[in-house]
């Protein structure tokens, strides 16, 4: 039971974090549609993270059905915001490089703050 409650707190914390970081802090020239797309992407990326899936462009494209350009456009904004960190790793064939992403520590710090204050 505690696990289900913890999952709910984390889900709510993600929503609050996404709204604050994306909707309340727009990047100059960014459209409302772009911000909404980023919030949706955050949810998908967090589900992938919870399932221990690598956050690579190929995996994100496969799950979302978005074009490569659409994924890159959305992901790059999350990197610019500092929500995601980007690294280069080996591609699935081991021959080239692939862009890989992970959530920055600020995301988990925000979750921890939200779940701690929500449980108290």
PEZIZI-V758285 format. One record per run of one state. SS is the DSSP state (H for helix, E for strand, C for the rest). FROM is the first residue (numbers start at 1). TO is the last residue. If there is no record, write none. Layout:
SS_FROM_TO + SS_FROM_TO
//
This chain:
C_1_1 + H_2_23 + C_24_31 + H_32_50 + C_51_54 + E_55_56 + H_57_64 + C_65_67 + H_68_80 + C_81_83 + E_84_90 + C_91_96 + E_97_103 + C_104_104 + H_105_119 + C_120_120
//
